[in-house]
Structure formats: structure tokens, C-alpha cells
Amino acid sequence: MSEILAGDVALATRVREALRGLVYASEATAARVSVGMTLTPPDCPAAGSLVDDATHAVRAEVPGGAQVGVHLVWEPAWHPGRLGAEARRELGRG
């Protein structure tokens, strides 16, 4: 699945960077930001808190009043190649 960027490309890019390789799709306008993200394992025990944390991270990047929606996406399965360069460095992978 390719990433979907519409509306405010700079905002959508900041959202993807804030969520470090877990975002599969994002759409941003002045009124609404929608993010499709995944988890590293499908049975992640922290799934609920990660979605909440992602929602808070997105809200911190968007203009006041914009609606924020974060939902989980499972296809394709996550793999370490989805990590950005900065995340790889922080994890000692590059």
C-alpha cells in the first residue's frame, strides 16, 4: 500500500515522522487529519495506548480545531525496513 497524501503535504509528512515507520496512510486538510498506522506485532499488548499516543502526537502537530482520527492497518505486515533513517540510528541499525 502506498502512502496517501492529500491536502497539507507538510503536515502529513510531520505526522509520518512523528510516528516513525508505523504510518501506512495519512491524509491531512485544515479541518481533518486521518492516519492509518500499524503495530510491529498484531497482538501488541500496548495497542490501545499506542493509538492514544499517536492521536495525541498528531494533535500536537495540527492546527487547533482539526479533527484527528487514527486507525490500525494490518496489511502489509510491518517489517524493520519501514523504519526511517533516524529511527534506525536510534535503534543501532544504521
All heavy atoms as an XYZ file, in Angstrom:
682
protein
N       0.849     -1.174      0.000
C       0.000      0.000      0.000
C       0.891      1.233      0.000
O       1.779      1.369      0.804
C      -0.873     -0.027      1.247
C      -1.608      1.269      1.516
S      -2.424      1.224      3.116
C      -4.082      1.337      2.561
N       0.635      2.137     -0.905
C       1.426      3.363     -0.925
C       0.801      4.375      0.016
O      -0.378      4.321      0.318
C       1.483      3.926     -2.345
O       0.183      4.262     -2.765
N       1.614      5.284      0.470
C       1.116      6.299      1.381
C       0.245      7.283      0.608
O       0.536      7.635     -0.516
C       2.282      7.022      2.037
C       3.017      6.126      2.985
C       4.147      6.852      3.638
O       5.225      6.850      3.045
O       3.931      7.405      4.710
N      -0.824      7.704      1.218
C      -1.752      8.639      0.607
C      -1.542      9.996      1.265
O      -1.678     10.130      2.469
C      -3.198      8.181      0.819
C      -3.389      6.794      0.209
C      -4.174      9.179      0.221
C      -4.644      6.117      0.666
N      -1.199     10.967      0.466
C      -1.024     12.319      0.980
C      -1.969     13.231      0.224
O      -1.956     13.269     -0.992
C       0.415     12.799      0.776
C       1.493     11.998      1.483
C       2.844     12.579      1.141
C       1.264     12.005      2.969
N      -2.790     13.953      0.935
C      -3.696     14.905      0.294
C      -3.751     16.153      1.152
O      -3.559     16.103      2.360
C      -5.083     14.292      0.147
N      -4.048     17.264      0.534
C      -4.196     18.496      1.297
C      -2.844     19.042      1.719
O      -2.015     19.377      0.899
N      -2.601     19.109      3.000
C      -1.404     19.707      3.562
C      -0.280     18.676      3.610
O      -0.155     17.914      4.561
C      -1.711     20.246      4.958
C      -0.563     21.057      5.542
O       0.593     20.858      5.117
O      -0.831     21.879      6.419
N       0.550     18.646      2.588
C       1.614     17.649      2.480
C       2.640     17.814      3.594
O       3.105     16.830      4.173
C       2.289     17.724      1.091
C       3.470     16.772      1.018
C       1.277     17.400      0.000
N       2.989     19.038      3.955
C       3.975     19.257      5.018
C       3.455     18.707      6.346
O       4.193     18.070      7.098
C       4.304     20.737      5.146
N       2.183     18.920      6.634
C       1.593     18.413      7.865
C       1.573     16.890      7.847
O       1.955     16.245      8.827
C       0.175     18.964      8.041
C      -0.624     18.410      9.211
C       0.101     18.667     10.525
C      -2.014     19.033      9.226
N       1.163     16.302      6.748
C       1.128     14.842      6.645
C       2.528     14.261      6.831
O       2.699     13.223      7.470
C       0.534     14.416      5.303
N       3.540     14.937      6.309
C       4.918     14.482      6.467
C       5.342     14.538      7.927
O       5.952     13.594      8.445
C       5.865     15.336      5.597
O       5.469     15.197      4.242
C       7.305     14.904      5.765
N       5.009     15.614      8.636
C       5.348     15.714     10.062
C       4.655     14.613     10.869
O       5.237     14.052     11.787
C       4.966     17.087     10.614
C       5.867     18.196     10.133
C       5.765     19.462     10.974
N       4.430     19.873     11.327
C       3.652     20.684     10.603
N       4.082     21.135      9.438
N       2.462     21.033     11.040
N       3.419     14.288     10.507
C       2.694     13.223     11.194
C       3.414     11.896     10.997
O       3.669     11.155     11.944
C       1.236     13.138     10.691
C       0.562     11.850     11.130
C       0.448     14.349     11.167
N       3.801     11.579      9.760
C       4.525     10.323      9.487
C       5.820     10.263     10.265
O       6.174      9.235     10.836
C       4.808     10.188      7.992
C       3.615      9.770      7.182
C       4.033      9.304      5.787
N       5.093     10.083      5.208
C       4.912     11.177      4.482
N       3.715     11.638      4.258
N       5.929     11.819      3.977
N       6.561     11.371     10.303
C       7.837     11.393     11.015
C       7.630     11.198     12.512
O       8.417     10.512     13.162
C       8.572     12.696     10.727
C       9.099     12.758      9.305
C       9.633     14.130      8.929
O       9.548     15.072      9.738
O      10.117     14.256      7.792
N       6.581     11.785     13.064
C       6.320     11.650     14.499
C       6.018     10.202     14.874
O       6.314      9.767     15.982
C       5.156     12.553     14.915
N       5.458      9.434     13.956
C       5.071      8.050     14.250
C       6.074      7.031     13.715
O       5.829      5.825     13.781
C       3.659      7.782     13.719
C       2.603      8.671     14.362
C       1.250      8.435     13.709
C       2.523      8.449     15.853
N       7.192      7.464     13.210
C       8.364      6.662     12.889
C       8.144      5.290     12.266
O       8.395      4.276     12.892
C       9.198      6.483     14.141
C       9.662      7.783     14.674
C      10.450      7.555     15.904
N      10.809      8.847     16.430
C      11.994      9.141     16.853
N      12.923      8.249     16.849
N      12.254     10.323     17.303
N       7.704      5.247     11.034
C       7.651      3.988     10.307
C       6.423      3.145     10.560
O       6.293      2.069      9.995
N       5.516      3.600     11.392
C       4.303      2.840     11.667
C       3.116      3.335     10.843
O       2.076      2.701     10.819
C       3.947      2.900     13.153
C       4.959      2.273     14.100
C       4.520      2.466     15.545
C       5.153      0.802     13.797
N       3.274      4.460     10.159
C       2.175      5.032      9.383
C       2.156      4.439      7.984
O       3.149      4.462      7.273
C       2.288      6.566      9.314
C       1.255      7.142      8.362
C       2.133      7.158     10.694
N       1.003      3.905      7.598
C       0.822      3.368      6.256
C       0.094      4.359      5.360
O       0.275      4.354      4.157
C       0.045      2.069      6.312
C       0.889      0.863      6.679
C       2.192      0.992      7.121
C       0.366     -0.408      6.577
C       2.946     -0.113      7.449
C       1.114     -1.522      6.904
C       2.402     -1.365      7.335
O       3.149     -2.469      7.648
N      -0.761      5.179      5.914
C      -1.507      6.154      5.117
C      -1.818      7.363      5.978
O      -2.055      7.226      7.167
C      -2.801      5.540      4.592
N      -1.790      8.536      5.362
C      -2.186      9.741      6.083
C      -2.825     10.702      5.102
O      -2.433     10.770      3.942
C      -0.990     10.387      6.787
O      -0.010     10.772      5.860
N      -3.813     11.394      5.584
C      -4.483     12.412      4.790
C      -4.683     13.605      5.701
O      -5.159     13.455      6.827
C      -5.815     11.887      4.288
C      -6.507     12.820      3.340
C      -7.763     12.207      2.756
O      -7.810     10.980      2.574
O      -8.692     12.981      2.502
N      -4.297     14.785      5.232
C      -4.386     15.964      6.087
C      -4.985     17.133      5.321
O      -4.578     17.426      4.197
C      -2.999     16.343      6.600
N      -5.964     17.762      5.930
C      -6.509     19.029      5.458
C      -6.537     19.946      6.672
O      -6.245     19.519      7.785
C      -7.933     18.863      4.893
O      -8.815     18.500      5.947
C      -7.970     17.811      3.785
N      -6.934     21.183      6.473
C      -7.009     22.109      7.598
C      -8.058     21.671      8.617
O      -7.935     21.959      9.802
C      -7.311     23.515      7.104
N      -9.060     20.911      8.170
C     -10.157     20.533      9.060
C     -10.018     19.133      9.648
O     -10.597     18.835     10.688
C     -11.481     20.619      8.310
N      -9.249     18.255      8.992
C      -9.215     16.865      9.443
C      -7.898     16.195      9.090
O      -7.351     16.400      8.017
C     -10.349     16.085      8.788
C     -10.362     14.622      9.140
C     -11.699     13.991      8.783
N     -11.716     12.555      8.943
C     -11.642     11.909     10.091
N     -11.501     12.575     11.215
N     -11.679     10.598     10.140
N      -7.403     15.387     10.029
C      -6.229     14.549      9.788
C      -6.634     13.111     10.075
O      -7.180     12.812     11.130
C      -5.040     14.942     10.690
C      -3.865     14.003     10.477
C      -4.634     16.377     10.438
N      -6.376     12.238      9.110
C      -6.683     10.820      9.264
C      -5.388     10.039      9.077
O      -4.646     10.281      8.130
C      -7.703     10.389      8.210
O      -7.958      9.008      8.319
N      -5.121      9.124      9.998
C      -3.884      8.349      9.957
C      -4.216      6.873     10.061
O      -4.954      6.459     10.959
C      -2.942      8.743     11.128
C      -1.717      7.850     11.158
C      -2.555     10.205     11.030
N      -3.673      6.094      9.127
C      -3.725      4.636      9.211
C      -2.347      4.164      9.627
O      -1.369      4.424      8.936
N      -2.266      3.526     10.769
C      -0.962      3.071     11.269
C      -1.033      1.591     11.611
O      -2.112      1.016     11.721
C      -0.532      3.877     12.493
C      -1.413      3.691     13.715
S      -0.787      4.537     15.184
C       0.533      3.445     15.692
N       0.120      1.000     11.774
C       0.191     -0.401     12.150
C       0.968     -0.535     13.449
O       1.431      0.454     14.009
C       0.836     -1.235     11.025
O       0.576     -2.615     11.274
C       2.330     -0.975     10.905
N       1.097     -1.742     13.906
C       1.918     -2.066     15.074
C       2.944     -3.093     14.623
O       2.747     -3.785     13.626
C       1.044     -2.638     16.186
C      -0.120     -1.757     16.630
C      -1.017     -2.504     17.597
C       0.386     -0.476     17.248
N       4.030     -3.218     15.349
C       5.036     -4.191     14.921
C       4.503     -5.615     15.004
O       4.580     -6.331     14.024
C       6.354     -4.005     15.683
O       6.093     -3.989     17.076
C       7.026     -2.714     15.285
N       3.913     -6.090     16.118
C       3.209     -7.373     16.100
C       1.702     -7.116     16.185
O       1.260     -6.204     16.897
C       3.690     -8.078     17.371
C       3.924     -6.969     18.338
C       4.357     -5.765     17.487
N       0.881     -7.882     15.471
C      -0.566     -7.669     15.523
C      -1.159     -7.831     16.925
O      -2.169     -7.219     17.243
C      -1.125     -8.735     14.586
C      -0.003     -9.090     13.690
C       1.252     -8.894     14.501
N      -0.541     -8.637     17.764
C      -1.078     -8.868     19.105
C      -0.385     -8.006     20.164
O      -0.341     -8.366     21.334
C      -0.973    -10.341     19.472
C       0.471    -10.843     19.471
O       1.360    -10.141     18.952
O       0.700    -11.959     19.969
N       0.103     -6.850     19.765
C       0.819     -5.951     20.678
C      -0.055     -5.593     21.876
O      -1.163     -5.068     21.711
C       1.218     -4.684     19.936
S       2.051     -3.475     20.970
N       0.415     -5.867     23.086
C      -0.395     -5.565     24.268
C      -0.576     -4.065     24.508
O      -1.466     -3.666     25.250
C       0.383     -6.219     25.412
C       1.772     -6.351     24.918
C       1.679     -6.507     23.424
N       0.227     -3.259     23.871
C       0.133     -1.810     24.060
C      -0.685     -1.133     22.962
O      -0.663      0.093     22.846
C       1.534     -1.207     24.110
N      -1.423     -1.905     22.183
C      -2.139     -1.356     21.022
C      -3.013     -0.163     21.396
O      -2.956      0.881     20.749
C      -2.971     -2.445     20.355
N      -3.820     -0.300     22.430
C      -4.711      0.794     22.815
C      -3.968      2.057     23.185
O      -4.319      3.155     22.743
N      -2.916      1.906     23.974
C      -2.179      3.099     24.389
C      -1.387      3.692     23.226
O      -1.212      4.906     23.154
C      -1.261      2.798     25.574
O      -0.279      1.863     25.232
N      -0.920      2.865     22.284
C      -0.190      3.402     21.134
C      -1.097      4.216     20.227
O      -0.697      5.261     19.715
C       0.484      2.278     20.346
C       1.679      1.648     21.040
C       2.178      0.439     20.261
C       2.799      2.653     21.208
N      -2.329      3.756     20.031
C      -3.276      4.531     19.228
C      -3.578      5.851     19.937
O      -3.605      6.913     19.310
C      -4.555      3.727     18.941
C      -5.636      4.604     18.325
C      -4.241      2.551     18.022
N      -3.777      5.799     21.256
C      -3.998      7.036     22.017
C      -2.793      7.961     21.927
O      -2.938      9.170     21.705
C      -4.285      6.728     23.489
C      -5.644      6.091     23.708
O      -6.502      6.155     22.803
O      -5.843      5.531     24.803
N      -1.590      7.404     22.081
C      -0.370      8.214     21.996
C      -0.221      8.817     20.603
O       0.184      9.978     20.454
C       0.867      7.369     22.323
C       0.953      6.989     23.789
O       0.185      7.549     24.608
O       1.780      6.111     24.113
N      -0.530      8.028     19.570
C      -0.448      8.535     18.197
C      -1.441      9.671     17.994
O      -1.110     10.691     17.378
C      -0.712      7.409     17.202
N      -2.635      9.513     18.526
C      -3.644     10.564     18.407
C      -3.151     11.850     19.065
O      -3.263     12.940     18.488
C      -4.971     10.099     19.039
O      -5.407      8.911     18.362
C      -6.046     11.171     18.923
N      -2.562     11.738     20.247
C      -2.021     12.918     20.941
C      -0.858     13.529     20.158
O      -0.737     14.757     20.077
C      -1.592     12.568     22.357
C      -2.731     12.232     23.261
N      -3.738     13.114     23.589
C      -3.043     11.085     23.892
C      -4.613     12.533     24.384
N      -4.218     11.294     24.583
N       0.013     12.692     19.578
C       1.147     13.202     18.792
C       0.653     13.956     17.563
O       1.182     15.018     17.222
C       2.059     12.047     18.370
N      -0.374     13.430     16.920
C      -0.922     14.103     15.744
C      -1.568     15.419     16.157
O      -1.346     16.451     15.525
C      -1.931     13.194     15.011
C      -2.641     13.953     13.899
C      -1.224     11.964     14.448
N      -2.340     15.399     17.229
C      -2.995     16.635     17.691
C      -1.967     17.721     18.017
O      -2.236     18.905     17.830
C      -3.852     16.353     18.913
C      -5.165     15.745     18.548
C      -6.174     15.828     19.676
N      -7.401     15.207     19.228
C      -7.957     14.155     19.789
N      -7.408     13.607     20.861
N      -9.068     13.651     19.311
N      -0.797     17.328     18.501
C       0.243     18.304     18.824
C       0.797     18.973     17.565
O       1.390     20.043     17.642
C       1.383     17.629     19.596
N       0.608     18.332     16.410
C       1.151     18.855     15.154
C       0.127     19.578     14.292
O       0.485     20.193     13.311
C       1.749     17.704     14.327
C       2.965     17.076     14.949
C       4.163     18.014     14.962
O       4.284     18.870     14.062
O       4.981     17.899     15.885
N      -1.150     19.478     14.625
C      -2.181     20.039     13.750
C      -2.745     21.329     14.321
O      -2.706     21.555     15.525
C      -3.333     19.033     13.496
C      -2.819     17.780     12.840
C      -4.094     18.722     14.754
N      -3.297     22.144     13.438
C      -3.906     23.385     13.906
C      -5.084     23.084     14.828
O      -5.749     22.063     14.696
C      -4.406     24.053     12.619
C      -3.848     23.278     11.489
C      -3.382     21.970     12.018
N      -5.329     23.981     15.776
C      -6.437     23.807     16.704
C      -7.757     23.626     15.973
O      -7.999     24.244     14.945
N      -8.585     22.768     16.495
C      -9.898     22.542     15.921
C      -9.980     21.473     14.863
O     -11.070     21.043     14.503
N      -8.859     21.027     14.332
C      -8.894     19.973     13.317
C      -9.275     18.652     13.967
O      -8.820     18.336     15.064
C      -7.546     19.837     12.622
N     -10.116     17.877     13.295
C     -10.458     16.544     13.776
C      -9.287     15.614     13.508
O      -8.638     15.709     12.468
C     -11.684     16.008     13.057
C     -12.960     16.735     13.373
C     -14.128     16.112     12.615
O     -13.964     15.480     11.581
N     -15.321     16.306     13.149
N      -9.028     14.701     14.445
C      -7.941     13.741     14.303
C      -8.517     12.342     14.441
O      -9.238     12.058     15.395
C      -6.846     13.968     15.364
C      -5.799     12.866     15.309
C      -6.198     15.329     15.181
N      -8.196     11.479     13.475
C      -8.608     10.082     13.544
C      -7.417      9.186     13.281
O      -6.672      9.394     12.322
N      -7.206      8.205     14.142
C      -6.122      7.235     13.976
C      -6.748      5.853     14.003
O      -7.517      5.531     14.903
C      -5.069      7.363     15.098
C      -4.007      6.285     14.964
C      -4.420      8.743     15.079
N      -6.451      5.047     12.977
C      -6.976      3.683     12.938
C      -5.852      2.709     12.582
O      -4.849      3.099     11.991
C      -8.138      3.562     11.953
C      -7.752      3.863     10.536
N      -7.674      5.151     10.043
C      -7.409      3.051      9.516
C      -7.295      5.110      8.776
N      -7.126      3.855      8.437
N      -6.022      1.457     12.968
C      -5.000      0.437     12.721
C      -5.187     -0.219     11.361
O      -6.308     -0.459     10.918
C      -5.035     -0.625     13.820
C      -4.628     -0.125     15.204
C      -4.816     -1.221     16.236
C      -3.192      0.369     15.207
N      -4.052     -0.487     10.714
C      -3.988     -1.132      9.409
C      -3.067     -2.343      9.554
O      -2.004     -2.227     10.174
C      -3.397     -0.163      8.354
C      -3.219     -0.827      7.015
C      -4.248      1.095      8.249
N      -3.448     -3.481      9.010
C      -2.632     -4.693      9.193
C      -1.959     -5.199      7.921
O      -1.100     -6.067      7.982
C      -3.487     -5.808      9.806
C      -4.029     -5.386     11.122
C      -5.330     -5.124     11.431
C      -3.284     -5.123     12.308
N      -5.441     -4.715     12.737
C      -4.189     -4.709     13.304
C      -1.935     -5.181     12.640
C      -3.807     -4.369     14.593
C      -1.557     -4.844     13.923
C      -2.481     -4.450     14.879
N      -2.322     -4.699      6.784
C      -1.715     -5.137      5.526
C      -1.063     -3.960      4.836
O      -1.694     -2.909      4.720
C      -2.769     -5.761      4.610
C      -3.344     -7.048      5.140
C      -2.339     -8.188      5.188
O      -1.435     -8.218      4.326
O      -2.427     -9.025      6.085
N       0.143     -4.100      4.379
C       1.026     -5.253      4.547
C       1.571     -5.314      5.971
O       1.555     -4.317      6.694
C       2.156     -4.986      3.553
C       2.209     -3.492      3.436
C       0.791     -3.014      3.628
N       2.057     -6.467      6.346
C       2.631     -6.649      7.682
C       3.839     -5.717      7.848
O       4.591     -5.476      6.908
C       3.052     -8.094      7.894
N       4.012     -5.200      9.057
C       5.148     -4.321      9.341
C       6.449     -5.111      9.275
O       6.501     -6.306      9.588
C       5.002     -3.713     10.737
C       6.082     -2.718     11.042
C       6.063     -1.399     10.753
C       7.338     -2.979     11.678
N       7.230     -0.806     11.174
C       8.034     -1.760     11.743
C       7.948     -4.112     12.190
C       9.296     -1.639     12.299
C       9.206     -3.996     12.742
C       9.870     -2.775     12.794
N       7.527     -4.447      8.859
C       8.874     -5.029      8.859
C       9.872     -3.913      9.141
O       9.559     -2.727      8.947
C       9.179     -5.735      7.526
C       9.055     -4.813      6.346
N      10.063     -4.007      5.928
C       8.004     -4.570      5.526
C       9.671     -3.303      4.884
N       8.417     -3.616      4.631
N      11.060     -4.245      9.630
C      12.039     -3.210     10.013
C      12.434     -2.267      8.873
O      12.866     -1.150      9.130
C      13.247     -4.010     10.497
C      12.690     -5.317     10.929
C      11.520     -5.581     10.002
N      12.263     -2.672      7.632
C      12.592     -1.801      6.509
C      11.714     -0.556      6.445
O      12.041      0.402      5.760
N      10.621     -0.546      7.182
C       9.734      0.627      7.217
C      10.273      1.725      8.127
O       9.787      2.843      8.095
C       8.336      0.223      7.665
C       7.658     -0.657      6.639
C       6.168     -0.621      6.688
N       5.571      0.673      6.891
C       5.215      1.523      5.923
N       5.447      1.226      4.672
N       4.627      2.664      6.221
N      11.275      1.416      8.935
C      11.853      2.422      9.816
C      12.576      3.491      9.012
O      13.287      3.177      8.060
C      12.855      1.790     10.792
C      12.289      0.873     11.856
C      13.424      0.162     12.578
C      11.437      1.662     12.837
N      12.429      4.733      9.414
C      13.172      5.814      8.793
C      14.621      5.800      9.252
O      14.997      5.078     10.192
N      15.460      6.601      8.609
C      16.888      6.631      8.921
C      17.148      7.007     10.374
O      17.973      6.388     11.053
C      17.607      7.593      7.985
N      16.421      7.997     10.892
C      16.636      8.422     12.265
C      16.258      7.322     13.244
O      16.984      7.057     14.201
C      15.819      9.677     12.576
C      16.044     10.207     13.966
C      15.236     11.458     14.249
O      14.796     12.142     13.315
O      15.045     11.738     15.438
N      15.149      6.653     13.011
C      14.740      5.561     13.900
C      15.740      4.408     13.852
O      16.065      3.816     14.889
C      13.345      5.066     13.515
N      16.262      4.107     12.663
C      17.279      3.042     12.546
C      18.520      3.400     13.361
O      19.083      2.562     14.043
C      17.628      2.785     11.090
C      16.571      1.992     10.350
C      17.063      1.467      9.007
N      17.566      2.496      8.120
C      16.832      3.203      7.272
N      15.537      2.989      7.199
N      17.380      4.108      6.506
N      18.946      4.664     13.276
C      20.122      5.102     14.054
C      19.849      4.970     15.549
O      20.686      4.478     16.293
C      20.484      6.546     13.708
C      21.288      6.699     12.444
C      21.860      8.103     12.297
N      20.842      9.136     12.266
C      20.166      9.509     11.189
N      20.419      8.939     10.026
N      19.252     10.461     11.252
N      18.672      5.400     15.984
C      18.347      5.326     17.408
C      18.312      3.882     17.912
O      18.593      3.629     19.075
C      17.005      5.995     17.687
C      17.085      7.504     17.599
C      15.758      8.161     17.902
O      14.850      7.501     18.428
O      15.646      9.364     17.604
N      17.967      2.960     17.031
C      17.909      1.546     17.422
C      19.214      0.804     17.135
O      19.309     -0.395     17.341
C      16.773      0.841     16.664
C      15.370      1.316     17.056
C      14.341      0.716     16.099
C      15.064      0.932     18.502
N      20.234      1.548     16.668
C      21.532      0.924     16.389
C      21.515      0.066     15.129
O      22.306     -0.862     15.002
N      20.632      0.380     14.177
C      20.508     -0.418     12.941
C      21.008      0.345     11.723
O      20.685     -0.037     10.599
C      19.066     -0.827     12.722
C      18.557     -1.779     13.736
C      17.138     -2.153     13.439
N      16.738     -3.225     14.316
C      15.966     -4.210     13.946
N      15.509     -4.276     12.724
N      15.638     -5.146     14.806
N      21.740      1.396     11.920
C      22.187      2.088     10.709
C      22.622      3.439     10.905
O      22.902      4.286     11.415
